[in-house]
Amino acid sequence: MSDTDRLAALEARVAALEARDQAPNTPDADTFWALEGMLDRIEAPGAVMITGHVTLPDERIARWQETAGTASLLDGDWSAQVTVLTALAHPTRIRLLQEVLRGARSAADLGKLDGMGTSGQVYHHLRQLVAAGWLHTVGGGRYEVPAARVIPLLTTLLGARR
């Protein structure tokens, strides 16, 4: 290959790279239908949305949508969410939430699960989850994830997969 041919090939590759980098980022509308809907409604600098629809094993339905502007999120005080996030940062508490969402409702049922520890430890974790708003009591030593927390919990877990 001559120097002229190599230079022409190199110039073609650079041009292709430059064109790719300048191409608009247009996601597939069928895959990103929720994003496309948000783009139609939200102006720059953008926003973040969590949304979902879930039917739980106990037949409760959780539907949720929340949107926050980019500026308010970036400029806000993130430390205000530390307690809520810290409550999720323990394997036993995550498992308790999962089991409650699957249908285990009483502290006694949760305490019988393998690896949960003593009843005192279970109650300690349940109190932390209640204090952070991830659980609430429904009487008779029974717990449930409030419907308004189901989608945020599941989207937090989904985001953690990244």
Beta strands, then each sheet from edge to edge (+ up, - down):
strand 1: 47-55
strand 2: 61-69
strand 3: 136-139
strand 4: 142-144
sheet 1: 1+ 2-
sheet 2: 3+ 4-
end
